[in-house]
Amino acid sequence: MNTARTFTRYSYLGTTDEHTTCDCCGKSDLKSTVGIRDLETGEDVFFGSTCAARALKVKVVEVRKGTANADESKRVAAEKARREAFESECRAFHAWAEARTGVVLYDRLGNPDREQFVRHFGEGAMLAARRAYLAERLAAA
C-alpha cells in the first residue's frame, strides 16, 4: 500500500540525507531534502521543505506530513521484504534438513516447524545442522 500523497503533477518520495542541496534554489548543506517525483516527466527532484511547499502549492506542514507518510511506506515495505527473505531462508533450511534426515519438519499448515526439529533432533543438532547448511551454501556460492 503506497500512502504517498499524489498531486496533479508531483508525488512525495520521502526525505533523504543523501541529497543536501536544494534543486530549486541551490541552497546547500541542508540536513535533509524532500524527494519529489514529477509524474509527467518521471524526474526525481530534491527540494528543501520550503521550496517543496512552494512547488506543490501547499503549506510546509503538509509537505512534512506527506514526506512522513512516504517514509513510513518505505519503512513498512522494507520490513516486509526483510520478513519475506527471512521466511524464505527458513523454508530453504528446513527443506535442506528434511532432504538429509527424511523427517518432515513442517506443521500441518506447511510452515517450517522449528520446535518439531528440536524435539526430534535436540537443540545441539539444530545448531549443527544450521552450520552445515550455511557451510554448504557458502561452498556453492
N, C-alpha and C positions, 0 to 999 in steps of 0.2 A: 504494500500500500504506500503510494507516494503522496505525502501530505504537503509537498512543496506548493506554495500558493502561486498560481499562474495568472498573469495579467494578459492583456491583449497581445503584448509583444514579448514579454520577459517572464522568466521563472527563476526562483531562487535556487541556487546550488548549495548554499550554506556559507559558513565562514571558513577562512583559511589563513594560516600564518605563513604559508609558503610564498604568497604574493604580498609584499609590504608596500607597494606603490600603487596609488590610485590611477587607473587607466583613464579616468575622466579629467582630473585636474593636475595630475602628476605629482601630488604630494607624496613624499617618500617617508620611510621609517615608521610606517603605521604599525600598530600592534597586530592588526589583522585586517583583512578586507572581506567584502561581501561578494561572493561569486554569483553572477547573474548570467543566464543564458538568453541570448536573443533568439526567440523562437522562429523568426523569419529567416535569419541567416545561419543559425546554428552556432554562432560565435559565442564563446565564453569571455566575459569581461569581469574585471575585479575592481570594484569601487570602494572607497571609504563609505561609511554609513550615510553621511550627509549627501554625497554625490549620488549614492544609490537611491536615496529618498527622492532627490530631485528628478532623477531619470525615470523612476517609477511613478512619480507624482503622488507620493504618499508621505506620511509623517515618518520620522526616524523610528519611532516606537513600532510602527507597522513593519519596517524593514527588520528590526530586531526580532519581532515575533516570527516573521517569515523565515528568517535565517535559522532561528532556533528550531522551528518545525522541520526545516530541511536537514539540519544537523542531526536531529533526533531520528528522522527517517533513515539517514545514512548509518547511524549507530545501530538501529534495530536490524537493518539489512546485513550489516557486518556481523552482528551477533548471531543472526540466523544462519549465515554462511559458515561461521565457526562451528556452530552446533551440528549442522549437517555434515561438515567434514569430520567432526569427532564421531558422530554416529556411523558414518561410512567406514571409518577406520576400525571402530569396534566390530562392525559386521565382518570386515575383512579378516580381522584377527580371529574371531570366533569360527569363521568358515575354514581358516587355515588350521586351527586347533582341532576342529571336528574332522577334517580330512585326515589328520595324523592319528587321531585317537579312536575314531569310529563312534564317539559318544555325541549324541545330539545335544547341542549346547544352546538351544533356543527354547523360549517359553511357548505356551500354546498359541500365542498371538504372532509368533515368528520373530520376536525380538531377542537379541542376544541376552543370555541369562548368566551373568557372572556368578551368582550365588550357586547355581547348579554346577558350574565348573569347579568352584571351590569345594562344594560338598563332595563331588566325585574325586577330585584330584588333590585337594588340600591347598592352602594359601601359598606355600612354598612352590608347589608345582605351577600355580598360576603365574608367579613371578618368573620362574624358569622358562615357561612356555612363551611368555611375553618377550623375554630376552632373545630366545631362539628365533621368534618371529621377526623381531627387529633386525637381528643379525642377517637373516635370510633376505630381508627387504633391502638392506644396505649392500649386500653382496650382489644382488640382482640389478642394482642401480648403476 
